[in-house]
Amino acid sequence: MGRSAAPARKAAQPAAQLRVLRRRFFRRLAYAFCASALGWLLLKGPYGAAVSWVAQGLTRMVSFSTAPVLEAQGNHVVIGRRDFRADSGWLQLSLLQVHANTIPFFALGFALASSRSSRFRVLKAFAWLAGAHVVSLVAEAQWFYASQLGAWSVANYSEFSRAFWGVLRFFFNLAVPYALPIVLVFWAVPEETAMLLGLPQTTLRRTTS
């Protein structure tokens, strides 16, 4: 009787530790979410303006022209061209839908990070997320120029360009906003993520190698 109970208690210990770990994670997640949302509310204006400014520079490089304009106006970015009239050829896009995924990214990342080095890795991973925000605006602007300006689009962009920018815009609008934060968090803190999911160490080594 005693011999059979000992293995059972030993097998139950990891499960109990995992439950405690997950309770701690959800408690930390609530605090991290509130902090991330507050930081996003305070910094969304300057961050949106910075992302729009960098995206404008990249769009001009891709277009080999200084005509493209991406101007942040509050929570929106206005996309147009200098060589068009002020009352035509402009698109208004919400910046909130571009970078609101920073909230779940930082909430998950800092809720999982268990050391100063892992928190620093989360901050480094944010550079990739910020780059995705910039590229998404570039894709939006180029899709707008290539397919939404009538005869001007047909004269200045090929069918391949319209298809390319359309697919890239679709990808950044659907896949990147929701999947990329989770992928980046797993990449930044793989050990903590694997422990929370109850993955064995062999799976962790195989995934991160």
Backbone hydrogen bonds in HBPLUS format (Angstrom, degrees):
<---DONOR---> <-ACCEPTOR-->    atom                        ^
c    i                          cat <-CA-CA->   ^        H-A-AA   ^      H-
h    n   atom  resd res      DA  || num        DHA   H-A  angle D-A-AA Bond
n    s   type  num  typ     dist DA aas  dist angle  dist       angle   num
A0005-ALA N   A0001-MET O   3.15 MM   4  6.32 142.6  2.30 141.6 151.3     1
A0006-ALA N   A0002-GLY O   3.23 MM   4  6.37 145.7  2.35 145.3 152.1     2
A0009-ARG N   A0005-ALA O   2.97 MM   4  6.26 156.0  2.03 153.2 159.1     3
A0010-LYS N   A0006-ALA O   2.97 MM   4  6.20 158.1  2.02 152.3 158.9     4
A0011-ALA N   A0007-PRO O   2.87 MM   4  6.05 150.9  1.95 145.5 152.9     5
A0012-ALA N   A0008-ALA O   2.99 MM   4  6.16 137.9  2.17 138.9 150.2     6
A0013-GLN N   A0009-ARG O   3.20 MM   4  6.40 130.7  2.46 141.0 151.6     7
A0016-ALA N   A0012-ALA O   2.99 MM   4  6.23 154.8  2.06 152.6 159.8     8
A0017-GLN N   A0013-GLN O   2.91 MM   4  6.16 160.3  1.94 156.8 162.4     9
A0018-LEU N   A0014-PRO O   2.86 MM   4  6.05 150.4  1.95 145.0 153.3    10
A0019-ARG N   A0015-ALA O   3.04 MM   4  6.30 151.3  2.12 143.1 150.2    11
A0020-VAL N   A0016-ALA O   3.07 MM   4  6.36 157.4  2.12 148.4 154.0    12
A0021-LEU N   A0017-GLN O   2.88 MM   4  6.11 157.9  1.93 147.2 153.8    13
A0022-ARG N   A0018-LEU O   2.92 MM   4  6.11 155.9  1.98 147.6 153.6    14
A0023-ARG N   A0019-ARG O   2.98 MM   4  6.19 151.3  2.06 144.4 152.1    15
A0024-ARG N   A0020-VAL O   3.02 MM   4  6.26 159.9  2.06 150.0 155.1    16
A0025-PHE N   A0021-LEU O   2.93 MM   4  6.17 150.8  2.01 141.8 150.6    17
A0026-PHE N   A0022-ARG O   3.01 MM   4  6.23 166.2  2.03 152.0 153.5    18
A0027-ARG N   A0023-ARG O   3.10 MM   4  6.27 150.7  2.19 143.5 151.7    19
A0028-ARG N   A0024-ARG O   2.91 MM   4  6.13 161.9  1.94 151.5 156.4    20
A0029-LEU N   A0025-PHE O   2.70 MM   4  5.88 146.3  1.81 148.6 160.0    21
A0030-ALA N   A0026-PHE O   3.16 MM   4  6.29 149.5  2.25 137.4 142.7    22
A0031-TYR N   A0027-ARG O   3.43 MM   4  6.80 162.0  2.46 145.3 148.6    23
A0032-ALA N   A0028-ARG O   2.82 MM   4  6.00 164.8  1.84 153.7 158.8    24
A0033-PHE N   A0029-LEU O   2.80 MM   4  5.84 152.3  1.87 145.7 152.8    25
A0034-CYS N   A0030-ALA O   3.18 MM   4  6.39 161.3  2.22 145.0 149.2    26
A0035-ALA N   A0031-TYR O   3.00 MM   4  6.27 162.5  2.03 152.1 157.0    27
A0036-SER N   A0032-ALA O   2.82 MM   4  5.93 157.2  1.88 146.2 153.0    28
A0037-ALA N   A0033-PHE O   2.86 MM   4  6.00 162.4  1.89 151.1 155.8    29
A0038-LEU N   A0034-CYS O   3.00 MM   4  6.14 156.7  2.05 144.4 150.8    30
A0039-GLY N   A0035-ALA O   2.94 MM   4  6.12 163.7  1.96 148.1 152.8    31
A0040-TRP N   A0036-SER O   2.88 MM   4  6.04 154.0  1.95 146.1 153.7    32
A0041-LEU N   A0037-ALA O   2.95 MM   4  6.14 157.1  2.00 145.8 151.7    33
A0042-LEU N   A0038-LEU O   3.04 MM   4  6.29 150.5  2.13 147.4 155.2    34
A0043-LEU N   A0039-GLY O   2.97 MM   4  6.06 146.5  2.08 144.8 153.6    35
A0044-LYS N   A0040-TRP O   2.83 MM   4  5.34 124.7  2.13 149.2 154.3    36
A0047-TYR N   A0043-LEU O   2.92 MM   4  5.92 162.2  1.95 158.7 164.7    37
A0048-GLY N   A0044-LYS O   2.88 MM   4  5.73 157.7  1.93 137.0 143.7    38
A0049-ALA N   A0045-GLY O   3.06 MM   4  6.26 157.1  2.11 150.2 156.5    39
A0050-ALA N   A0046-PRO O   2.95 MM   4  6.15 155.2  2.01 146.3 152.9    40
A0051-VAL N   A0047-TYR O   2.91 MM   4  6.14 166.3  1.93 156.4 159.7    41
A0052-SER N   A0048-GLY O   2.99 MM   4  6.08 158.4  2.03 143.5 149.7    42
A0053-TRP N   A0049-ALA O   2.97 MM   4  6.13 152.8  2.05 143.7 151.1    43
A0054-VAL N   A0050-ALA O   3.02 MM   4  6.26 164.3  2.04 154.8 157.9    44
A0055-ALA N   A0051-VAL O   2.91 MM   4  6.02 161.1  1.95 147.7 153.9    45
A0056-GLN N   A0052-SER O   2.87 MM   4  6.02 146.7  1.98 141.9 150.7    46
A0057-GLY N   A0053-TRP O   3.19 MM   4  6.49 156.8  2.24 143.8 148.9    47
A0058-LEU N   A0054-VAL O   3.03 MM   4  6.38 160.1  2.07 153.1 158.2    48
A0059-THR N   A0055-ALA O   2.86 MM   4  5.98 155.9  1.92 147.1 154.3    49
A0060-ARG N   A0056-GLN O   2.97 MM   4  6.18 155.8  2.03 149.0 155.0    50
A0061-MET N   A0057-GLY O   3.05 MM   4  6.31 147.8  2.16 141.0 150.0    51
A0062-VAL N   A0058-LEU O   2.89 MM   4  6.17 162.0  1.92 153.2 157.3    52
A0063-SER N   A0059-THR O   2.89 MM   4  6.00 151.1  1.97 144.5 152.8    53
A0064-PHE N   A0060-ARG O   2.89 MM   4  5.73 116.4  2.30 134.2 148.1    54
A0065-SER N   A0060-ARG O   3.17 MM   5  5.23 156.2  2.23 141.8 148.1    55
A0064-PHE N   A0061-MET O   3.31 MM   3  5.08 146.3  2.43  93.2 102.8    56
A0082-ARG N   A0067-ALA O   2.76 MM  15  4.75 154.5  1.82 127.4 135.6    57
A0069-VAL N   A0080-GLY O   2.91 MM  11  5.18 158.3  1.95 139.0 134.8    58
A0080-GLY N   A0069-VAL O   2.95 MM  11  5.18 159.4  1.99 148.4 152.8    59
A0071-GLU N   A0078-VAL O   2.96 MM   7  5.18 161.9  1.99 148.5 148.6    60
A0078-VAL N   A0071-GLU O   2.81 MM   7  5.18 168.4  1.82 144.8 145.8    61
A0073-GLN N   A0076-HIS O   2.68 MM   3  5.26 171.9  1.69 153.2 156.2    62
A0076-HIS N   A0073-GLN O   3.19 MM   3  5.26 156.3  2.24 114.4 120.9    63
A0095-LEU N   A0075-ASN O   2.83 MM  20  5.47 161.6  1.87 136.0 141.1    64
A0077-VAL N   A0093-LEU O   2.79 MM  16  5.32 157.3  1.84 155.3 163.3    65
A0093-LEU N   A0077-VAL O   2.92 MM  16  5.32 165.6  1.94 153.2 158.0    66
A0079-ILE N   A0091-LEU O   2.67 MM  12  4.97 169.9  1.68 155.9 159.1    67
A0091-LEU N   A0079-ILE O   2.74 MM  12  4.97 158.1  1.79 146.8 154.5    68
A0084-PHE N   A0081-ARG O   3.34 MM   3  5.59 160.1  2.38 109.2 110.5    69
A0088-SER N   A0085-ARG O   3.30 MM   3  5.52 167.1  2.31 114.7 113.9    70
A0098-VAL N   A0095-LEU O   3.03 MM   3  5.08 141.8  2.18  98.4 110.1    71
A0099-HIS N   A0095-LEU O   3.19 MM   4  6.55 159.5  2.23 160.4 162.0    72
A0100-ALA N   A0096-LEU O   2.92 MM   4  5.35 126.2  2.21 147.9 152.7    73
A0102-THR N   A0099-HIS O   3.19 MM   3  5.87 164.2  2.22 117.5 119.8    74
A0103-ILE N   A0100-ALA O   3.15 MM   3  6.04 165.0  2.18 123.0 125.9    75
A0105-PHE N   A0101-ASN O   3.21 MM   4  6.27 154.4  2.28 141.0 148.7    76
A0106-PHE N   A0102-THR O   3.02 MM   4  6.06 176.3  2.02 147.0 148.0    77
A0107-ALA N   A0103-ILE O   2.93 MM   4  5.99 158.1  1.98 152.2 159.5    78
A0108-LEU N   A0104-PRO O   2.91 MM   4  5.84 169.5  1.93 144.1 147.3    79
A0109-GLY N   A0105-PHE O   2.86 MM   4  5.90 164.3  1.88 150.1 155.4    80
A0110-PHE N   A0106-PHE O   2.94 MM   4  5.79 170.9  1.95 143.9 147.0    81
A0111-ALA N   A0107-ALA O   3.07 MM   4  5.94 140.0  2.24 134.7 145.6    82
A0112-LEU N   A0108-LEU O   2.99 MM   4  6.10 144.6  2.11 146.3 154.4    83
A0113-ALA N   A0109-GLY O   2.88 MM   4  5.98 152.0  1.96 145.9 154.6    84
A0119-ARG N   A0115-SER O   3.07 MM   4  6.33 151.4  2.15 145.5 153.4    85
A0120-PHE N   A0116-ARG O   2.99 MM   4  6.24 148.9  2.09 143.9 152.5    86
A0121-ARG N   A0117-SER O   3.00 MM   4  6.31 144.3  2.14 140.2 149.9    87
A0122-VAL N   A0118-SER O   3.04 MM   4  6.34 143.2  2.18 139.5 149.0    88
A0123-LEU N   A0119-ARG O   3.10 MM   4  6.46 152.6  2.17 143.9 150.5    89
A0124-LYS N   A0120-PHE O   2.96 MM   4  6.31 150.3  2.05 144.3 152.8    90
A0125-ALA N   A0121-ARG O   2.90 MM   4  6.11 152.0  1.98 144.0 151.6    91
A0126-PHE N   A0122-VAL O   3.06 MM   4  6.35 133.9  2.28 139.1 151.3    92
A0126-PHE N   A0123-LEU O   3.17 MM   3  5.08 129.6  2.44  90.7 104.1    93
A0127-ALA N   A0124-LYS O   3.11 MM   3  5.55 144.5  2.24 106.9 116.0    94
A0128-TRP N   A0125-ALA O   3.04 MM   3  5.49 132.2  2.28 107.2 118.3    95
A0129-LEU N   A0125-ALA O   3.37 MM   4  6.84 151.2  2.45 142.1 149.9    96
A0130-ALA N   A0126-PHE O   2.81 MM   4  6.10 161.7  1.84 158.4 162.8    97
A0131-GLY N   A0127-ALA O   2.97 MM   4  6.16 151.2  2.05 139.1 147.3    98
A0132-ALA N   A0128-TRP O   2.97 MM   4  6.26 146.9  2.08 141.6 150.2    99
A0133-HIS N   A0129-LEU O   3.02 MM   4  6.40 145.2  2.14 144.2 153.8   100
A0134-VAL N   A0130-ALA O   3.09 MM   4  6.45 153.8  2.16 148.3 154.7   101
A0135-VAL N   A0131-GLY O   2.96 MM   4  6.23 168.8  1.97 153.8 156.3   102
A0136-SER N   A0132-ALA O   2.92 MM   4  6.00 150.6  2.00 143.3 151.2   103
A0137-LEU N   A0133-HIS O   3.27 MM   4  6.54 149.7  2.37 141.0 147.4   104
A0137-LEU N   A0134-VAL O   3.10 MM   3  5.34 122.6  2.45 100.7 114.3   105
A0138-VAL N   A0134-VAL O   3.02 MM   4  6.39 155.6  2.08 150.4 158.0   106
A0139-ALA N   A0135-VAL O   2.84 MM   4  6.08 163.2  1.87 152.6 156.6   107
A0140-GLU N   A0136-SER O   2.97 MM   4  6.12 150.6  2.05 138.1 146.5   108
A0141-ALA N   A0137-LEU O   2.90 MM   4  6.12 162.4  1.93 151.0 155.1   109
A0142-GLN N   A0138-VAL O   2.90 MM   4  6.10 169.5  1.92 155.9 158.9   110
A0143-TRP N   A0139-ALA O   2.89 MM   4  5.94 155.4  1.95 144.4 151.4   111
A0144-PHE N   A0140-GLU O   3.00 MM   4  6.16 154.8  2.07 143.3 150.3   112
A0145-TYR N   A0141-ALA O   2.94 MM   4  6.25 160.1  1.98 153.0 157.9   113
A0146-ALA N   A0142-GLN O   2.88 MM   4  5.93 154.1  1.94 144.5 152.1   114
A0147-SER N   A0143-TRP O   3.00 MM   4  5.95 144.1  2.13 147.9 154.1   115
A0148-GLN N   A0144-PHE O   3.06 MM   4  5.09 150.5  2.15 134.3 138.8   116
A0153-SER N   A0150-GLY O   3.11 MM   3  5.47 120.8  2.48 104.6 117.8   117
A0154-VAL N   A0150-GLY O   3.21 MM   4  6.60 159.3  2.26 151.4 157.2   118
A0155-ALA N   A0151-ALA O   2.96 MM   4  6.12 152.8  2.04 147.0 154.1   119
A0156-ASN N   A0152-TRP O   3.06 MM   4  6.13 138.2  2.24 143.5 153.6   120
A0157-TYR N   A0153-SER O   2.90 MM   4  5.62 139.4  2.07 151.7 156.7   121
A0162-ARG N   A0158-SER O   3.04 MM   4  6.37 158.7  2.09 149.0 154.4   122
A0163-ALA N   A0159-GLU O   2.97 MM   4  6.21 160.4  2.01 149.3 154.7   123
A0164-PHE N   A0160-PHE O   2.79 MM   4  5.96 161.7  1.83 153.5 159.1   124
A0165-TRP N   A0161-SER O   2.98 MM   4  6.07 178.0  1.98 154.6 155.2   125
A0166-GLY N   A0162-ARG O   3.00 MM   4  5.94 146.2  2.11 137.4 147.4   126
A0167-VAL N   A0163-ALA O   2.95 MM   4  6.11 159.7  1.99 149.9 154.2   127
A0168-LEU N   A0164-PHE O   2.96 MM   4  6.18 163.9  1.98 152.3 157.3   128
A0169-ARG N   A0165-TRP O   2.93 MM   4  5.94 157.1  1.98 139.6 146.1   129
A0170-PHE N   A0166-GLY O   2.99 MM   4  6.15 158.3  2.04 143.2 149.4   130
A0171-PHE N   A0167-VAL O   2.90 MM   4  6.12 157.1  1.95 149.6 155.7   131
A0172-PHE N   A0168-LEU O   2.98 MM   4  6.22 165.0  2.01 152.8 155.9   132
A0173-ASN N   A0169-ARG O   2.89 MM   4  5.98 138.7  2.06 144.9 156.4   133
A0174-LEU N   A0170-PHE O   3.08 MM   4  6.14 143.1  2.22 144.6 152.3   134
A0175-ALA N   A0171-PHE O   2.93 MM   4  5.40 130.2  2.18 134.6 148.8   135
A0176-VAL N   A0171-PHE O   3.28 MM   5  6.61 162.4  2.31 151.1 156.0   136
A0179-ALA N   A0175-ALA O   2.99 MM   4  5.83 162.9  2.02 162.8 168.0   137
A0180-LEU N   A0176-VAL O   3.10 MM   4  4.99 146.3  2.22 124.3 134.5   138
A0183-VAL N   A0179-ALA O   3.07 MM   4  6.30 164.4  2.09 158.8 163.8   139
A0184-LEU N   A0180-LEU O   2.89 MM   4  6.01 165.7  1.91 160.9 164.3   140
A0185-VAL N   A0181-PRO O   3.01 MM   4  6.15 151.4  2.09 142.6 150.2   141
A0186-PHE N   A0182-ILE O   3.04 MM   4  6.27 163.9  2.06 151.1 155.0   142
A0187-TRP N   A0183-VAL O   2.97 MM   4  6.20 150.9  2.06 144.1 152.7   143
A0188-ALA N   A0184-LEU O   2.87 MM   4  6.03 146.8  1.98 142.8 151.7   144
A0189-VAL N   A0185-VAL O   2.89 MM   4  6.02 166.6  1.91 158.7 161.1   145
A0193-THR N   A0189-VAL O   3.12 MM   4  6.24 158.4  2.17 149.0 155.6   146
A0194-ALA N   A0190-PRO O   2.89 MM   4  6.01 160.7  1.93 147.7 152.9   147
A0195-MET N   A0191-GLU O   2.97 MM   4  6.17 158.4  2.02 149.3 155.2   148
A0196-LEU N   A0192-GLU O   3.04 MM   4  6.23 156.2  2.10 144.5 150.6   149
A0197-LEU N   A0193-THR O   3.02 MM   4  6.26 150.7  2.11 146.8 154.7   150
A0198-GLY N   A0194-ALA O   2.95 MM   4  5.98 113.8  2.40 136.3 152.5   151
A0199-LEU N   A0194-ALA O   2.90 MM   5  5.07 157.6  1.95 150.9 150.9   152
A0198-GLY N   A0195-MET O   3.18 MM   3  5.01 146.9  2.30  93.9 103.8   153
A0203-THR N   A0200-PRO O   3.12 MM   3  5.42 124.6  2.44 103.3 116.1   154
A0204-LEU N   A0200-PRO O   3.19 MM   4  6.56 154.1  2.26 147.3 154.8   155
A0205-ARG N   A0201-GLN O   2.97 MM   4  6.23 165.1  1.99 153.7 156.2   156
A0206-ARG N   A0202-THR O   3.05 MM   4  6.18 154.2  2.12 141.0 148.3   157
A0207-THR N   A0203-THR O   2.92 MM   4  6.07 148.1  2.02 145.2 153.7   158
A0208-THR N   A0204-LEU O   3.02 MM   4  6.17 166.6  2.04 159.6 161.6   159
A0209-SER N   A0205-ARG O   3.13 MM   4  5.87 129.2  2.40 136.7 146.5   160
